[in-house]
Structures are given as structure tokens and as C-alpha cells.
């Protein structure tokens, strides 16, 4: 799950980005509202966390423009504006949720997951590959109907593979899916996660195409 965080406060932005990454999300962080529409046009996101007090661009106007363009991506406003008229204006402009600062990070993560589940609806796009299923919104993996306990990074690797069944993803592809925005990644970290993932679900399901990368296979 990829989230676009729009927050100009460096301390809050860094804390939220780190917390969401630890919870298994891929997070792209921008401090400027001027880049949001371009980012959404270039990259597929599952949710936007939007501060209202942005420099140069008003967050509320940005949200209105987003909805006017026909984009219905889930948007959660995260702001210090706690007056009732502000909350009403945010929700009327098209926000799916409204969270006040300061907030508890665990509650924010829970509300993000709840919003993603609501947005997916009863027809949630469960990814399937043979006996293996992955629920992106619920963060659940099952093999032959039995839950599989994966780490956040293992889950993200598996989701990237299952979203492109039959395609071979290189180590760099998987690094981009799991560590978006990271400035330095240990050379073997993806291989370590893949080793643990294959041990848990079976090496026959995540196949190593020597010298090229990895692909998901039907089990």
C-alpha cells in the first residue's frame, strides 16, 4: 500500500513517514502542495494524508481541485484546525476522514486501515495466485486458507509480486516497492526478506529466475 503524505512540518512528516513505514506502508512525503497533483498523475497511490496549512497552496483548495478533476482517491485530512466549521468544510470538500493534531500514531494507522477497507468495500480486490491469497486492505495473507505470519517488508514484497503475476521483478524493482525514498539500502536486504518469505510460503511459489529476479508462481 502506497501513501502520499503532504506535510510541511519536518518533525511531524518524518515521524509519520517512519511510523507508517514500520507498519508496512510505502510512504512518499512531499512538503509542498504544488507537487501533489503531478505526483498523483505519475504514481498510483492508495491514500493521501493531507495537511491543510501548506505553504503557497491551500490544502482545502487542493482537495477541491482534486475532486473536481474526478479523482476519488481516499483523502484523510490531518490538521490542527479543530473548529467545527473547518471540519465541515474539509468533509464537504471531499475528505474521507478528518484527524486533528496532535494525534496518536497508532490511532492514525488504525484509521488509515479502516479507511482503506471502507474504500475497498465488500468487493475488496483480494489478490489470488493458486492457493495463495493476499488482502492488501486487511493486511492478511493466507495459504490454502491458513493465515501466514509475514513481516511488513515480506508482505510488501509479496504484494508487489502478486500484483504482476508471471512477471519477473528484479531486485531493484522490489527495492523500489519496499523502500521508496530510502537513500541507502544494504545490498543484500531484499535477498534476506525473500529468503524468509520463501521459507514461510514455499520456494516453489516465489521462484528465483537466476540472474534476472523473482516471480510469483501458482501453487
Beta strands, then each sheet from edge to edge (+ up, - down):
strand 1: 2-6
strand 2: 26-30
strand 3: 47-50
strand 4: 74-79
strand 5: 97-100
strand 6: 127-129
strand 7: 132-135
strand 8: 140-143
strand 9: 146-147
strand 10: 206-209
strand 11: 213-216
sheet 1: 2+ 1+ 3+ 4+ 5+
sheet 2: 6+ 7- 8+ 9-
sheet 3: 10+ 11-
end
